[in-house]
């Protein structure tokens, strides 16, 4: 996609939609990361005697110009 034509508008609100199987819904929980730009979703799945834990992290960091390169790199790292 050619980003110079600006088809993707800047989002005024931070929202996240996750699609997953209905059976996984009760295994998910929101993880508080003490930061308004970060959202964490934790999933714990039992597999026989083992438990598998996953953490998904979403970072909201609009990057439209070089002015916020330092902030962007901080969150990505």
N, C-alpha and C positions, 0 to 999 in steps of 0.2 A: 504494500500500500504506500502510496506517495503521501508522506506526512505534511508536505508543503501545502496541500489543499485544505488542511484543517477540517476534516470530516468529523473528527472526534472532539466534541465540545468539552470544556472543563466542567466537571461535575460540581454543582454548588453544595451538595451534601454528601457525606460519606455513608455509603450503603453497600452492603455485601449480600449477595444471594448465593446460597449453596444448594445444589441439587444432589440428593443422595437417596439411597433406598430407605423406605419407610422403617424397616427393621433396625436401621442404624440411628434413627432419630433419638431414641432414648439413651443411646450410648455417647451422645455428644454433649459437651458442655462448653460454655464460654469461658475463656481464660483471660483474666484481667492482667493486662501488661502495663498498667499505669502510664499510658501514653495515648493521646487522642488520635495519633496517626497509625497506631498499630491495633489490630484485632486478632485475637487468637481463638481457635476452635480446637478443643481437645477431643479425641475419640479413643476409647478404651474397648478393645474387642478381646473376648476370651476365646482361646483356641486350645481345646483339650485342657491340659494343665497349665498352659502358658497364657500370659496376657500381653497383647500387643497394644502399645500406646503410640498414637500419632498426634503430632501438633502441627496444625496448619496456621501460618501467620500471613496476614494480609497487611501490606503497607500502602497507605494512601499518601502518595507523594506526587502531586502534579509536577510535570517537568516540561515547561513550555519555553524556557529560555535559560541561558547560562547563569543567571543571577542566583539560582538556588542549587547550583552544582554541589556545593559543600554540604548542604543539608541532605541532598539526595544520596550522596556517597556515604554519609554517616548512617543513614537508615539502611542502605543496602548492605553495608559491611556489618 
